[in-house]
Amino acid sequence: MDEIWERAVEIALDGQTDYASARTLTLDGAVKCVQGRLPPPSLLEKFQNLQHLSIANIGVSSLEQFPRGGGRRV
């Protein structure tokens, strides 16, 4: 499942490879989470300056393991 999330992020960033400079990440409907899980924390932690993350329509059932910190809006 991690590879699927990584591919979804690559597509959302449209070829941008500097995750640290990304301020917005939209993953709406990019992955359907059968188990209701978020992307692995290690993937989201790469986005040091992320301010807005959109994860609508992916089937997440809990934000329990969502990375804390930063000024991001979900």
N, CA, C, O and CB atoms as a CASP TS submission, in Angstrom:
PFRMAT TS
TARGET T0000
AUTHOR 0000-0000-0000
METHOD Language model
MODEL 1
PARENT N/A
ATOM      1  N   MET     1       0.820  -1.203   0.000  1.00  0.00           N
ATOM      2  CA  MET     1       0.000   0.000   0.000  1.00  0.00           C
ATOM      3  C   MET     1       0.861   1.264   0.000  1.00  0.00           C
ATOM      4  O   MET     1       0.465   2.283  -0.564  1.00  0.00           O
ATOM      5  CB  MET     1      -0.932   0.000   1.208  1.00  0.00           C
ATOM      6  N   ASP     2       2.037   1.202   0.630  1.00  0.00           N
ATOM      7  CA  ASP     2       2.902   2.376   0.671  1.00  0.00           C
ATOM      8  C   ASP     2       3.314   2.826  -0.726  1.00  0.00           C
ATOM      9  O   ASP     2       3.403   4.025  -0.990  1.00  0.00           O
ATOM     10  CB  ASP     2       4.136   2.085   1.505  1.00  0.00           C
ATOM     11  N   GLU     3       3.566   1.873  -1.622  1.00  0.00           N
ATOM     12  CA  GLU     3       3.958   2.232  -2.986  1.00  0.00           C
ATOM     13  C   GLU     3       2.833   2.967  -3.708  1.00  0.00           C
ATOM     14  O   GLU     3       3.077   3.870  -4.508  1.00  0.00           O
ATOM     15  CB  GLU     3       4.356   0.980  -3.773  1.00  0.00           C
ATOM     16  N   ILE     4       1.611   2.570  -3.417  1.00  0.00           N
ATOM     17  CA  ILE     4       0.455   3.228  -4.037  1.00  0.00           C
ATOM     18  C   ILE     4       0.382   4.680  -3.574  1.00  0.00           C
ATOM     19  O   ILE     4       0.145   5.584  -4.376  1.00  0.00           O
ATOM     20  CB  ILE     4      -0.864   2.479  -3.690  1.00  0.00           C
ATOM     21  N   TRP     5       0.586   4.898  -2.272  1.00  0.00           N
ATOM     22  CA  TRP     5       0.575   6.260  -1.742  1.00  0.00           C
ATOM     23  C   TRP     5       1.710   7.083  -2.350  1.00  0.00           C
ATOM     24  O   TRP     5       1.510   8.237  -2.729  1.00  0.00           O
ATOM     25  CB  TRP     5       0.690   6.243  -0.206  1.00  0.00           C
ATOM     26  N   GLU     6       2.893   6.493  -2.441  1.00  0.00           N
ATOM     27  CA  GLU     6       4.035   7.209  -3.014  1.00  0.00           C
ATOM     28  C   GLU     6       3.757   7.621  -4.456  1.00  0.00           C
ATOM     29  O   GLU     6       4.094   8.734  -4.862  1.00  0.00           O
ATOM     30  CB  GLU     6       5.298   6.340  -2.949  1.00  0.00           C
ATOM     31  N   ARG     7       3.155   6.742  -5.217  1.00  0.00           N
ATOM     32  CA  ARG     7       2.809   7.055  -6.615  1.00  0.00           C
ATOM     33  C   ARG     7       1.759   8.167  -6.669  1.00  0.00           C
ATOM     34  O   ARG     7       1.851   9.062  -7.510  1.00  0.00           O
ATOM     35  CB  ARG     7       2.283   5.787  -7.346  1.00  0.00           C
ATOM     36  N   ALA     8       0.776   8.119  -5.789  1.00  0.00           N
ATOM     37  CA  ALA     8      -0.257   9.159  -5.747  1.00  0.00           C
ATOM     38  C   ALA     8       0.360  10.519  -5.440  1.00  0.00           C
ATOM     39  O   ALA     8      -0.047  11.528  -6.016  1.00  0.00           O
ATOM     40  CB  ALA     8      -1.331   8.814  -4.697  1.00  0.00           C
ATOM     41  N   VAL     9       1.330  10.556  -4.545  1.00  0.00           N
ATOM     42  CA  VAL     9       2.014  11.807  -4.209  1.00  0.00           C
ATOM     43  C   VAL     9       2.812  12.309  -5.410  1.00  0.00           C
ATOM     44  O   VAL     9       2.777  13.501  -5.717  1.00  0.00           O
ATOM     45  CB  VAL     9       2.946  11.612  -2.988  1.00  0.00           C
ATOM     46  N   GLU    10       3.520  11.428  -6.086  1.00  0.00           N
ATOM     47  CA  GLU    10       4.277  11.822  -7.281  1.00  0.00           C
ATOM     48  C   GLU    10       3.362  12.455  -8.325  1.00  0.00           C
ATOM     49  O   GLU    10       3.700  13.478  -8.921  1.00  0.00           O
ATOM     50  CB  GLU    10       5.001  10.605  -7.884  1.00  0.00           C
ATOM     51  N   ILE    11       2.215  11.844  -8.538  1.00  0.00           N
ATOM     52  CA  ILE    11       1.259  12.371  -9.515  1.00  0.00           C
ATOM     53  C   ILE    11       0.726  13.729  -9.061  1.00  0.00           C
ATOM     54  O   ILE    11       0.621  14.658  -9.862  1.00  0.00           O
ATOM     55  CB  ILE    11       0.092  11.379  -9.723  1.00  0.00           C
ATOM     56  N   ALA    12       0.390  13.842  -7.778  1.00  0.00           N
ATOM     57  CA  ALA    12      -0.149  15.100  -7.251  1.00  0.00           C
ATOM     58  C   ALA    12       0.864  16.234  -7.352  1.00  0.00           C
ATOM     59  O   ALA    12       0.486  17.388  -7.554  1.00  0.00           O
ATOM     60  CB  ALA    12      -0.580  14.922  -5.797  1.00  0.00           C
ATOM     61  N   LEU    13       2.137  15.916  -7.216  1.00  0.00           N
ATOM     62  CA  LEU    13       3.178  16.945  -7.283  1.00  0.00           C
ATOM     63  C   LEU    13       3.582  17.269  -8.718  1.00  0.00           C
ATOM     64  O   LEU    13       4.356  18.196  -8.956  1.00  0.00           O
ATOM     65  CB  LEU    13       4.398  16.499  -6.499  1.00  0.00           C
ATOM     66  N   ASP    14       3.060  16.508  -9.666  1.00  0.00           N
ATOM     67  CA  ASP    14       3.290  16.768 -11.090  1.00  0.00           C
ATOM     68  C   ASP    14       4.775  16.920 -11.422  1.00  0.00           C
ATOM     69  O   ASP    14       5.183  17.877 -12.079  1.00  0.00           O
ATOM     70  CB  ASP    14       2.541  18.022 -11.514  1.00  0.00           C
ATOM     71  N   GLY    15       5.570  15.962 -10.957  1.00  0.00           N
ATOM     72  CA  GLY    15       6.989  15.946 -11.287  1.00  0.00           C
ATOM     73  C   GLY    15       7.896  16.721 -10.359  1.00  0.00           C
ATOM     74  O   GLY    15       9.118  16.606 -10.455  1.00  0.00           O
ATOM     75  N   GLN    16       7.330  17.507  -9.464  1.00  0.00           N
ATOM     76  CA  GLN    16       8.152  18.250  -8.509  1.00  0.00           C
ATOM     77  C   GLN    16       8.821  17.252  -7.566  1.00  0.00           C
ATOM     78  O   GLN    16       8.150  16.379  -7.016  1.00  0.00           O
ATOM     79  CB  GLN    16       7.294  19.292  -7.707  1.00  0.00           C
ATOM     80  N   THR    17      10.120  17.368  -7.376  1.00  0.00           N
ATOM     81  CA  THR    17      10.831  16.401  -6.538  1.00  0.00           C
ATOM     82  C   THR    17      11.258  16.964  -5.192  1.00  0.00           C
ATOM     83  O   THR    17      11.705  16.218  -4.321  1.00  0.00           O
ATOM     84  CB  THR    17      12.039  15.896  -7.263  1.00  0.00           C
ATOM     85  N   ASP    18      11.125  18.259  -5.016  1.00  0.00           N
ATOM     86  CA  ASP    18      11.511  18.885  -3.753  1.00  0.00           C
ATOM     87  C   ASP    18      10.308  18.926  -2.815  1.00  0.00           C
ATOM     88  O   ASP    18       9.587  19.921  -2.747  1.00  0.00           O
ATOM     89  CB  ASP    18      12.068  20.315  -3.992  1.00  0.00           C
ATOM     90  N   TYR    19      10.108  17.826  -2.096  1.00  0.00           N
ATOM     91  CA  TYR    19       8.962  17.726  -1.193  1.00  0.00           C
ATOM     92  C   TYR    19       8.991  18.827  -0.133  1.00  0.00           C
ATOM     93  O   TYR    19       7.938  19.324   0.268  1.00  0.00           O
ATOM     94  CB  TYR    19       8.938  16.352  -0.519  1.00  0.00           C
ATOM     95  N   ALA    20      10.174  19.208   0.320  1.00  0.00           N
ATOM     96  CA  ALA    20      10.300  20.186   1.394  1.00  0.00           C
ATOM     97  C   ALA    20       9.719  21.547   1.014  1.00  0.00           C
ATOM     98  O   ALA    20       9.276  22.286   1.893  1.00  0.00           O
ATOM     99  CB  ALA    20      11.753  20.341   1.778  1.00  0.00           C
ATOM    100  N   SER    21       9.710  21.892  -0.264  1.00  0.00           N
ATOM    101  CA  SER    21       9.204  23.205  -0.666  1.00  0.00           C
ATOM    102  C   SER    21       7.706  23.206  -0.978  1.00  0.00           C
ATOM    103  O   SER    21       7.111  24.272  -1.129  1.00  0.00           O
ATOM    104  CB  SER    21       9.964  23.692  -1.870  1.00  0.00           C
ATOM    105  N   ALA    22       7.099  22.039  -1.075  1.00  0.00           N
ATOM    106  CA  ALA    22       5.665  21.970  -1.389  1.00  0.00           C
ATOM    107  C   ALA    22       4.841  22.535  -0.234  1.00  0.00           C
ATOM    108  O   ALA    22       5.069  22.194   0.927  1.00  0.00           O
ATOM    109  CB  ALA    22       5.239  20.509  -1.687  1.00  0.00           C
ATOM    110  N   ARG    23       3.892  23.393  -0.558  1.00  0.00           N
ATOM    111  CA  ARG    23       3.025  23.982   0.465  1.00  0.00           C
ATOM    112  C   ARG    23       1.624  23.381   0.441  1.00  0.00           C
ATOM    113  O   ARG    23       0.898  23.448   1.432  1.00  0.00           O
ATOM    114  CB  ARG    23       2.940  25.488   0.276  1.00  0.00           C
ATOM    115  N   THR    24       1.249  22.798  -0.687  1.00  0.00           N
ATOM    116  CA  THR    24      -0.081  22.220  -0.853  1.00  0.00           C
ATOM    117  C   THR    24       0.052  20.830  -1.457  1.00  0.00           C
ATOM    118  O   THR    24       0.854  20.604  -2.363  1.00  0.00           O
ATOM    119  CB  THR    24      -0.977  23.125  -1.742  1.00  0.00           C
ATOM    120  N   LEU    25      -0.747  19.903  -0.941  1.00  0.00           N
ATOM    121  CA  LEU    25      -0.778  18.549  -1.486  1.00  0.00           C
ATOM    122  C   LEU    25      -2.231  18.104  -1.521  1.00  0.00           C
ATOM    123  O   LEU    25      -2.888  18.024  -0.483  1.00  0.00           O
ATOM    124  CB  LEU    25       0.104  17.558  -0.638  1.00  0.00           C
ATOM    125  N   THR    26      -2.729  17.816  -2.710  1.00  0.00           N
ATOM    126  CA  THR    26      -4.112  17.392  -2.884  1.00  0.00           C
ATOM    127  C   THR    26      -4.130  15.944  -3.344  1.00  0.00           C
ATOM    128  O   THR    26      -3.690  15.622  -4.448  1.00  0.00           O
ATOM    129  CB  THR    26      -4.856  18.303  -3.896  1.00  0.00           C
ATOM    130  N   LEU    27      -4.648  15.072  -2.480  1.00  0.00           N
ATOM    131  CA  LEU    27      -4.732  13.644  -2.776  1.00  0.00           C
ATOM    132  C   LEU    27      -6.186  13.180  -2.859  1.00  0.00           C
ATOM    133  O   LEU    27      -6.468  11.993  -2.694  1.00  0.00           O
ATOM    134  CB  LEU    27      -3.982  12.838  -1.712  1.00  0.00           C
ATOM    135  N   ASP    28      -7.095  14.096  -3.109  1.00  0.00           N
ATOM    136  CA  ASP    28      -8.526  13.780  -3.161  1.00  0.00           C
ATOM    137  C   ASP    28      -8.804  12.632  -4.120  1.00  0.00           C
ATOM    138  O   ASP    28      -8.535  12.733  -5.317  1.00  0.00           O
ATOM    139  CB  ASP    28      -9.329  15.013  -3.579  1.00  0.00           C
ATOM    140  N   GLY    29      -9.337  11.550  -3.594  1.00  0.00           N
ATOM    141  CA  GLY    29      -9.731  10.409  -4.402  1.00  0.00           C
ATOM    142  C   GLY    29      -8.589   9.657  -5.059  1.00  0.00           C
ATOM    143  O   GLY    29      -8.835   8.761  -5.866  1.00  0.00           O
ATOM    144  N   ALA    30      -7.346   9.994  -4.739  1.00  0.00           N
ATOM    145  CA  ALA    30      -6.193   9.377  -5.401  1.00  0.00           C
ATOM    146  C   ALA    30      -6.015   7.911  -5.028  1.00  0.00           C
ATOM    147  O   ALA    30      -5.571   7.107  -5.848  1.00  0.00           O
ATOM    148  CB  ALA    30      -4.934  10.138  -5.057  1.00  0.00           C
ATOM    149  N   VAL    31      -6.358   7.568  -3.804  1.00  0.00           N
ATOM    150  CA  VAL    31      -6.225   6.198  -3.308  1.00  0.00           C
ATOM    151  C   VAL    31      -7.476   5.884  -2.505  1.00  0.00           C
ATOM    152  O   VAL    31      -7.907   6.698  -1.688  1.00  0.00           O
ATOM    153  CB  VAL    31      -4.925   6.013  -2.438  1.00  0.00           C
ATOM    154  N   LYS    32      -8.051   4.736  -2.723  1.00  0.00           N
ATOM    155  CA  LYS    32      -9.193   4.301  -1.918  1.00  0.00           C
ATOM    156  C   LYS    32      -8.673   3.354  -0.842  1.00  0.00           C
ATOM    157  O   LYS    32      -8.188   2.262  -1.140  1.00  0.00           O
ATOM    158  CB  LYS    32     -10.293   3.606  -2.806  1.00  0.00           C
ATOM    159  N   CYS    33      -8.779   3.778   0.389  1.00  0.00           N
ATOM    160  CA  CYS    33      -8.240   3.024   1.522  1.00  0.00           C
ATOM    161  C   CYS    33      -9.247   1.988   1.989  1.00  0.00           C
ATOM    162  O   CYS    33     -10.177   2.306   2.730  1.00  0.00           O
ATOM    163  CB  CYS    33      -7.867   3.967   2.681  1.00  0.00           C
ATOM    164  N   VAL    34      -9.064   0.777   1.565  1.00  0.00           N
ATOM    165  CA  VAL    34      -9.961  -0.299   1.972  1.00  0.00           C
ATOM    166  C   VAL    34      -9.907  -0.486   3.484  1.00  0.00           C
ATOM    167  O   VAL    34     -10.921  -0.786   4.115  1.00  0.00           O
ATOM    168  CB  VAL    34      -9.595  -1.613   1.254  1.00  0.00           C
ATOM    169  N   GLN    35      -8.723  -0.307   4.062  1.00  0.00           N
ATOM    170  CA  GLN    35      -8.548  -0.482   5.500  1.00  0.00           C
ATOM    171  C   GLN    35      -8.697   0.828   6.258  1.00  0.00           C
ATOM    172  O   GLN    35      -8.542   0.847   7.479  1.00  0.00           O
ATOM    173  CB  GLN    35      -7.192  -1.088   5.789  1.00  0.00           C
ATOM    174  N   GLY    36      -8.991   1.915   5.572  1.00  0.00           N
ATOM    175  CA  GLY    36      -9.225   3.203   6.211  1.00  0.00           C
ATOM    176  C   GLY    36      -7.993   3.864   6.781  1.00  0.00           C
ATOM    177  O   GLY    36      -8.096   4.622   7.746  1.00  0.00           O
ATOM    178  N   ARG    37      -6.836   3.602   6.214  1.00  0.00           N
ATOM    179  CA  ARG    37      -5.586   4.134   6.753  1.00  0.00           C
ATOM    180  C   ARG    37      -5.058   5.308   5.942  1.00  0.00           C
ATOM    181  O   ARG    37      -5.261   5.407   4.732  1.00  0.00           O
ATOM    182  CB  ARG    37      -4.541   3.045   6.806  1.00  0.00           C
ATOM    183  N   LEU    38      -4.377   6.187   6.655  1.00  0.00           N
ATOM    184  CA  LEU    38      -3.689   7.311   6.033  1.00  0.00           C
ATOM    185  C   LEU    38      -2.398   6.843   5.373  1.00  0.00           C
ATOM    186  O   LEU    38      -1.965   5.711   5.583  1.00  0.00           O
ATOM    187  CB  LEU    38      -3.394   8.407   7.070  1.00  0.00           C
ATOM    188  N   PRO    39      -1.783   7.717   4.573  1.00  0.00           N
ATOM    189  CA  PRO    39      -0.446   7.390   4.066  1.00  0.00           C
ATOM    190  C   PRO    39       0.494   7.185   5.253  1.00  0.00           C
ATOM    191  O   PRO    39       0.224   7.701   6.338  1.00  0.00           O
ATOM    192  CB  PRO    39       0.093   8.519   3.117  1.00  0.00           C
ATOM    193  N   PRO    40       1.580   6.450   5.078  1.00  0.00           N
ATOM    194  CA  PRO    40       2.514   6.252   6.183  1.00  0.00           C
ATOM    195  C   PRO    40       3.071   7.592   6.658  1.00  0.00           C
ATOM    196  O   PRO    40       3.352   8.462   5.834  1.00  0.00           O
ATOM    197  CB  PRO    40       3.660   5.315   5.760  1.00  0.00           C
ATOM    198  N   PRO    41       3.238   7.776   7.969  1.00  0.00           N
ATOM    199  CA  PRO    41       3.766   9.041   8.497  1.00  0.00           C
ATOM    200  C   PRO    41       5.089   9.443   7.855  1.00  0.00           C
ATOM    201  O   PRO    41       5.341  10.631   7.656  1.00  0.00           O
ATOM    202  CB  PRO    41       3.946   8.938   9.996  1.00  0.00           C
ATOM    203  N   SER    42       5.925   8.485   7.533  1.00  0.00           N
ATOM    204  CA  SER    42       7.226   8.804   6.931  1.00  0.00           C
ATOM    205  C   SER    42       7.064   9.532   5.597  1.00  0.00           C
ATOM    206  O   SER    42       7.914  10.343   5.232  1.00  0.00           O
ATOM    207  CB  SER    42       8.044   7.523   6.729  1.00  0.00           C
ATOM    208  N   LEU    43       5.998   9.255   4.877  1.00  0.00           N
ATOM    209  CA  LEU    43       5.754   9.928   3.602  1.00  0.00           C
ATOM    210  C   LEU    43       5.340  11.379   3.832  1.00  0.00           C
ATOM    211  O   LEU    43       5.861  12.277   3.171  1.00  0.00           O
ATOM    212  CB  LEU    43       4.672   9.187   2.797  1.00  0.00           C
ATOM    213  N   LEU    44       4.425  11.618   4.744  1.00  0.00           N
ATOM    214  CA  LEU    44       3.951  12.982   5.001  1.00  0.00           C
ATOM    215  C   LEU    44       5.004  13.842   5.693  1.00  0.00           C
ATOM    216  O   LEU    44       5.010  15.062   5.530  1.00  0.00           O
ATOM    217  CB  LEU    44       2.689  12.943   5.847  1.00  0.00           C
ATOM    218  N   GLU    45       5.888  13.224   6.458  1.00  0.00           N
ATOM    219  CA  GLU    45       6.923  13.977   7.169  1.00  0.00           C
ATOM    220  C   GLU    45       7.954  14.585   6.225  1.00  0.00           C
ATOM    221  O   GLU    45       8.717  15.459   6.636  1.00  0.00           O
ATOM    222  CB  GLU    45       7.620  13.080   8.169  1.00  0.00           C
ATOM    223  N   LYS    46       7.996  14.147   4.985  1.00  0.00           N
ATOM    224  CA  LYS    46       8.912  14.718   3.990  1.00  0.00           C
ATOM    225  C   LYS    46       8.514  16.142   3.618  1.00  0.00           C
ATOM    226  O   LYS    46       9.334  16.905   3.107  1.00  0.00           O
ATOM    227  CB  LYS    46       8.946  13.843   2.733  1.00  0.00           C
ATOM    228  N   PHE    47       7.265  16.498   3.870  1.00  0.00           N
ATOM    229  CA  PHE    47       6.724  17.803   3.485  1.00  0.00           C
ATOM    230  C   PHE    47       6.877  18.782   4.646  1.00  0.00           C
ATOM    231  O   PHE    47       5.931  19.019   5.397  1.00  0.00           O
ATOM    232  CB  PHE    47       5.232  17.683   3.064  1.00  0.00           C
ATOM    233  N   GLN    48       8.064  19.342   4.786  1.00  0.00           N
ATOM    234  CA  GLN    48       8.388  20.199   5.921  1.00  0.00           C
ATOM    235  C   GLN    48       7.631  21.516   5.923  1.00  0.00           C
ATOM    236  O   GLN    48       7.393  22.078   6.991  1.00  0.00           O
ATOM    237  CB  GLN    48       9.852  20.476   5.939  1.00  0.00           C
ATOM    238  N   ASN    49       7.249  22.020   4.770  1.00  0.00           N
ATOM    239  CA  ASN    49       6.559  23.312   4.682  1.00  0.00           C
ATOM    240  C   ASN    49       5.106  23.178   4.260  1.00  0.00           C
ATOM    241  O   ASN    49       4.482  24.157   3.853  1.00  0.00           O
ATOM    242  CB  ASN    49       7.277  24.213   3.713  1.00  0.00           C
ATOM    243  N   LEU    50       4.569  21.976   4.354  1.00  0.00           N
ATOM    244  CA  LEU    50       3.194  21.742   3.929  1.00  0.00           C
ATOM    245  C   LEU    50       2.226  22.517   4.814  1.00  0.00           C
ATOM    246  O   LEU    50       2.268  22.409   6.040  1.00  0.00           O
ATOM    247  CB  LEU    50       2.865  20.243   3.962  1.00  0.00           C
ATOM    248  N   GLN    51       1.358  23.294   4.184  1.00  0.00           N
ATOM    249  CA  GLN    51       0.371  24.084   4.906  1.00  0.00           C
ATOM    250  C   GLN    51      -1.042  23.577   4.682  1.00  0.00           C
ATOM    251  O   GLN    51      -1.919  23.787   5.520  1.00  0.00           O
ATOM    252  CB  GLN    51       0.464  25.530   4.496  1.00  0.00           C
ATOM    253  N   HIS    52      -1.267  22.911   3.557  1.00  0.00           N
ATOM    254  CA  HIS    52      -2.616  22.437   3.243  1.00  0.00           C
ATOM    255  C   HIS    52      -2.534  21.040   2.637  1.00  0.00           C
ATOM    256  O   HIS    52      -1.874  20.826   1.620  1.00  0.00           O
ATOM    257  CB  HIS    52      -3.339  23.414   2.273  1.00  0.00           C
ATOM    258  N   LEU    53      -3.217  20.095   3.279  1.00  0.00           N
ATOM    259  CA  LEU    53      -3.296  18.723   2.786  1.00  0.00           C
ATOM    260  C   LEU    53      -4.761  18.384   2.599  1.00  0.00           C
ATOM    261  O   LEU    53      -5.549  18.486   3.539  1.00  0.00           O
ATOM    262  CB  LEU    53      -2.601  17.715   3.762  1.00  0.00           C
ATOM    263  N   SER    54      -5.132  17.981   1.395  1.00  0.00           N
ATOM    264  CA  SER    54      -6.508  17.595   1.117  1.00  0.00           C
ATOM    265  C   SER    54      -6.550  16.098   0.842  1.00  0.00           C
ATOM    266  O   SER    54      -5.869  15.598  -0.054  1.00  0.00           O
ATOM    267  CB  SER    54      -7.087  18.399  -0.084  1.00  0.00           C
ATOM    268  N   ILE    55      -7.365  15.384   1.631  1.00  0.00           N
ATOM    269  CA  ILE    55      -7.469  13.926   1.501  1.00  0.00           C
ATOM    270  C   ILE    55      -8.933  13.494   1.418  1.00  0.00           C
ATOM    271  O   ILE    55      -9.312  12.460   1.970  1.00  0.00           O
ATOM    272  CB  ILE    55      -6.774  13.226   2.691  1.00  0.00           C
ATOM    273  N   ALA    56      -9.744  14.278   0.734  1.00  0.00           N
ATOM    274  CA  ALA    56     -11.167  13.967   0.594  1.00  0.00           C
ATOM    275  C   ALA    56     -11.370  12.714  -0.255  1.00  0.00           C
ATOM    276  O   ALA    56     -10.603  12.439  -1.177  1.00  0.00           O
ATOM    277  CB  ALA    56     -11.918  15.155  -0.028  1.00  0.00           C
ATOM    278  N   ASN    57     -12.394  11.980   0.068  1.00  0.00           N
ATOM    279  CA  ASN    57     -12.823  10.813  -0.714  1.00  0.00           C
ATOM    280  C   ASN    57     -11.762   9.725  -0.869  1.00  0.00           C
ATOM    281  O   ASN    57     -11.646   9.110  -1.929  1.00  0.00           O
ATOM    282  CB  ASN    57     -13.248  11.262  -2.068  1.00  0.00           C
ATOM    283  N   ILE    58     -10.997   9.495   0.187  1.00  0.00           N
ATOM    284  CA  ILE    58     -10.032   8.391   0.128  1.00  0.00           C
ATOM    285  C   ILE    58     -10.405   7.261   1.084  1.00  0.00           C
ATOM    286  O   ILE    58      -9.733   6.229   1.113  1.00  0.00           O
ATOM    287  CB  ILE    58      -8.629   8.900   0.453  1.00  0.00           C
ATOM    288  N   GLY    59     -11.455   7.443   1.856  1.00  0.00           N
ATOM    289  CA  GLY    59     -11.934   6.372   2.719  1.00  0.00           C
ATOM    290  C   GLY    59     -11.237   6.268   4.059  1.00  0.00           C
ATOM    291  O   GLY    59     -11.285   5.215   4.694  1.00  0.00           O
ATOM    292  N   VAL    60     -10.591   7.331   4.506  1.00  0.00           N
ATOM    293  CA  VAL    60      -9.913   7.306   5.802  1.00  0.00           C
ATOM    294  C   VAL    60     -10.948   7.228   6.912  1.00  0.00           C
ATOM    295  O   VAL    60     -11.923   7.979   6.920  1.00  0.00           O
ATOM    296  CB  VAL    60      -9.012   8.555   5.983  1.00  0.00           C
ATOM    297  N   SER    61     -10.729   6.320   7.843  1.00  0.00           N
ATOM    298  CA  SER    61     -11.674   6.162   8.949  1.00  0.00           C
ATOM    299  C   SER    61     -11.161   6.775  10.244  1.00  0.00           C
ATOM    300  O   SER    61     -11.916   6.883  11.210  1.00  0.00           O
ATOM    301  CB  SER    61     -11.974   4.696   9.168  1.00  0.00           C
ATOM    302  N   SER    62      -9.888   7.182  10.287  1.00  0.00           N
ATOM    303  CA  SER    62      -9.322   7.746  11.506  1.00  0.00           C
ATOM    304  C   SER    62      -8.098   8.596  11.169  1.00  0.00           C
ATOM    305  O   SER    62      -7.367   8.301  10.223  1.00  0.00           O
ATOM    306  CB  SER    62      -8.946   6.626  12.503  1.00  0.00           C
ATOM    307  N   LEU    63      -7.888   9.639  11.941  1.00  0.00           N
ATOM    308  CA  LEU    63      -6.681  10.457  11.818  1.00  0.00           C
ATOM    309  C   LEU    63      -5.697  10.123  12.936  1.00  0.00           C
ATOM    310  O   LEU    63      -4.802  10.910  13.247  1.00  0.00           O
ATOM    311  CB  LEU    63      -7.036  11.958  11.848  1.00  0.00           C
ATOM    312  N   GLU    64      -5.872   8.966  13.524  1.00  0.00           N
ATOM    313  CA  GLU    64      -5.085   8.557  14.688  1.00  0.00           C
ATOM    314  C   GLU    64      -3.575   8.658  14.467  1.00  0.00           C
ATOM    315  O   GLU    64      -2.867   9.110  15.367  1.00  0.00           O
ATOM    316  CB  GLU    64      -5.438   7.145  15.063  1.00  0.00           C
ATOM    317  N   GLN    65      -3.065   8.262  13.324  1.00  0.00           N
ATOM    318  CA  GLN    65      -1.623   8.281  13.097  1.00  0.00           C
ATOM    319  C   GLN    65      -1.183   9.458  12.230  1.00  0.00           C
ATOM    320  O   GLN    65      -0.109   9.434  11.629  1.00  0.00           O
ATOM    321  CB  GLN    65      -1.188   6.986  12.452  1.00  0.00           C
ATOM    322  N   PHE    66      -2.019  10.478  12.176  1.00  0.00           N
ATOM    323  CA  PHE    66      -1.683  11.654  11.387  1.00  0.00           C
ATOM    324  C   PHE    66      -0.524  12.389  12.048  1.00  0.00           C
ATOM    325  O   PHE    66      -0.563  12.623  13.256  1.00  0.00           O
ATOM    326  CB  PHE    66      -2.910  12.587  11.232  1.00  0.00           C
ATOM    327  N   PRO    67       0.516  12.764  11.283  1.00  0.00           N
ATOM    328  CA  PRO    67       1.661  13.473  11.870  1.00  0.00           C
ATOM    329  C   PRO    67       1.235  14.799  12.488  1.00  0.00           C
ATOM    330  O   PRO    67       0.447  15.543  11.904  1.00  0.00           O
ATOM    331  CB  PRO    67       2.740  13.717  10.807  1.00  0.00           C
ATOM    332  N   ARG    68       1.747  15.078  13.638  1.00  0.00           N
ATOM    333  CA  ARG    68       1.441  16.325  14.352  1.00  0.00           C
ATOM    334  C   ARG    68       2.455  17.398  13.980  1.00  0.00           C
ATOM    335  O   ARG    68       3.514  17.116  13.419  1.00  0.00           O
ATOM    336  CB  ARG    68       1.437  16.096  15.888  1.00  0.00           C
ATOM    337  N   GLY    69       2.103  18.629  14.307  1.00  0.00           N
ATOM    338  CA  GLY    69       3.047  19.722  14.137  1.00  0.00           C
ATOM    339  C   GLY    69       2.769  20.538  12.898  1.00  0.00           C
ATOM    340  O   GLY    69       1.933  20.197  12.061  1.00  0.00           O
ATOM    341  N   GLY    70       3.502  21.627  12.814  1.00  0.00           N
ATOM    342  CA  GLY    70       3.358  22.505  11.661  1.00  0.00           C
ATOM    343  C   GLY    70       2.047  23.263  11.706  1.00  0.00           C
ATOM    344  O   GLY    70       1.223  23.056  12.597  1.00  0.00           O
ATOM    345  N   GLY    71       1.865  24.132  10.747  1.00  0.00           N
ATOM    346  CA  GLY    71       0.652  24.924  10.682  1.00  0.00           C
ATOM    347  C   GLY    71      -0.280  24.442   9.601  1.00  0.00           C
ATOM    348  O   GLY    71      -1.022  25.236   9.023  1.00  0.00           O
ATOM    349  N   ARG    72      -0.254  23.150   9.315  1.00  0.00           N
ATOM    350  CA  ARG    72      -1.043  22.656   8.191  1.00  0.00           C
ATOM    351  C   ARG    72      -2.523  22.574   8.531  1.00  0.00           C
ATOM    352  O   ARG    72      -2.919  22.371   9.679  1.00  0.00           O
ATOM    353  CB  ARG    72      -0.539  21.292   7.757  1.00  0.00           C
ATOM    354  N   ARG    73      -3.319  22.740   7.487  1.00  0.00           N
ATOM    355  CA  ARG    73      -4.767  22.584   7.589  1.00  0.00           C
ATOM    356  C   ARG    73      -5.134  21.321   6.850  1.00  0.00           C
ATOM    357  O   ARG    73      -4.580  21.030   5.790  1.00  0.00           O
ATOM    358  CB  ARG    73      -5.535  23.822   7.014  1.00  0.00           C
ATOM    359  N   VAL    74      -6.057  20.576   7.400  1.00  0.00           N
ATOM    360  CA  VAL    74      -6.524  19.344   6.752  1.00  0.00           C
ATOM    361  C   VAL    74      -7.981  19.521   6.410  1.00  0.00           C
ATOM    362  O   VAL    74      -8.600  18.614   5.854  1.00  0.00           O
ATOM    363  CB  VAL    74      -6.314  18.090   7.663  1.00  0.00           C
TER
END
